[in-house]
Amino acid sequence: MVASLPNKIGSFYPPKRILMGPGPSNIHPRTLTALSQPVIGYFDAAFVRMMDELKSLLRYAFQTQNALTFPVSGPGSVGMESGFVNLVAPGDKVIVCRNGVFGGRMIENVERCRGIPVVVEDAWGEPCDPNKLEDALKQNPDVRLVAFVHAETSTGCETDAKAITDVAHRYGAIVLVDAVTSLGGIPVMTDECGIDAIYSASQKCLSCVPGLSPVSFSDRVVEHIQNRKDKVQSWFMDINLILNYWGNTVRTYHHTAPINSLFALHESLLLLQEEGIENAWARHRQHYQALAAGFEALGLRFLVKEANRLPQMSAILVPEGIDEALVRQELVAEYGLEIGAGLGPLAGKVWRFGLMGYTAQESHVMTCLRALDTILSRMGHPVRSGEAESAAHRAYAAWHTARAEKTA
Ligand SMILES: *Cc1c(COP(=O)(O)O)cnc(C)c1O
């Protein structure tokens, strides 16, 4: 007897959404078109040419010359794990700077690699403090690796990557940087900062399909991994083996590359290159400023102080007496607009508004403010109707004026 399904199942067509959460972000139509092209083999000469272009485009995104720059097959979490399994041998002491959820995951990774984590704590919503790191390095001169999150998605806070990297290098440690939310949204200056190893993800400011994790390792780090006495504990993530597929010389089978997703990544990186990476950073800031002006008009406050805020991710404090989850539900039900909830100690206390990649556009900012205006006033939050959108309009106008003056 063949088992049958209890219900009739039809094709799945997802609803239309404005994705203003912590990722995934909305995807450009060109990227979706690239994704839907017929699959080809992973040794096809055309595919191999595309792989080489992908590596160049990723070097541009990361602002690096590192030869080993490629997309790991797997989400950002696999990029993170690739960094740790390749760089941490059992017994290694590793400093993790933690100021949010993703720093916590780094600690977990160190432990699972049988490393010894030394944690430098900062408050959620504050950047990682280079002075605290320096104290920890003085107390632990045997530390060889420092890891931190450049853009903490759980709080919307940026850490000064150059300052942290400089301190680590002064004490002879290399750095591993989480640039999952920063890449494409704010400057990620891998070579200028001297970052040794870095990873990101496809679905945040690169606006590609989820499931790919661009990484970049310096030659020095690659050499270090190649000289490891022990075997990297993960077969799949061992850079020594992956180099045979993604490296420059040989191409031997390692695993079946996620071919269509890589078509999509190629197109989304091409879009970034066409726009110009500096223009992409400026666009994220422009729409953030309009959104922030609207939040202010609505009487909403940020978790993070202005100097440390990420334009692509804003954590907003839920006002007294407002049902945090209900607001999110109504945003989806009535406006098809998704935002993020707070994580860990911030659960129930903040909303997270993302403006990542293709999502960062004026129509989304205006829809979001109009929706909040309606929903919050209905819930009894004091709102002067229309003020948020006006404030955003004024911010856009100021932006265009400043731009015109600059180019005049
Ligand atoms: C989203 C995110 C990750 C994890 O990426 P996935 O693609 O969800 O696995 C890691 N670090 C940061 C900072 C993130 O925002």
The ligand as an SDF file (V2000), in Angstrom:
LIG
                    3D

 15 15  0  0  0  0  0  0  0  0999 V2000
   21.6960   37.1150    9.8140 C   0  0  0  0  0  0  0  0  0  0  0  0
   22.9840   37.1080   10.5420 C   0  0  0  0  0  0  0  0  0  0  0  0
   23.7760   35.9490   10.6680 C   0  0  0  0  0  0  0  0  0  0  0  0
   23.2990   34.6080   10.2040 C   0  0  0  0  0  0  0  0  0  0  0  0
   23.0440   34.5470    8.8570 O   0  0  0  0  0  0  0  0  0  0  0  0
   22.0750   33.4100    8.2810 P   0  0  0  0  0  0  0  0  0  0  0  0
   22.1280   33.6100    6.8060 O   0  0  0  0  0  0  0  0  0  0  0  0
   20.7250   33.6820    8.8870 O   0  0  0  0  0  0  0  0  0  0  0  0
   22.6120   32.1100    8.7190 O   0  0  0  0  0  0  0  0  0  0  0  0
   25.0010   36.0550   11.2750 C   0  0  0  0  0  0  0  0  0  0  0  0
   25.4480   37.2300   11.7580 N   0  0  0  0  0  0  0  0  0  0  0  0
   24.7160   38.3560   11.6780 C   0  0  0  0  0  0  0  0  0  0  0  0
   25.2620   39.6260   12.2220 C   0  0  0  0  0  0  0  0  0  0  0  0
   23.4660   38.3270   11.0760 C   0  0  0  0  0  0  0  0  0  0  0  0
   22.7290   39.4380   10.9930 O   0  0  0  0  0  0  0  0  0  0  0  0
  1  2  1  0
  2  3  1  0
  2 14  2  0
  3  4  1  0
  3 10  2  0
  4  5  1  0
  5  6  1  0
  6  7  2  0
  6  8  1  0
  6  9  1  0
 10 11  1  0
 11 12  2  0
 12 13  1  0
 12 14  1  0
 14 15  1  0
M  END
$$$$
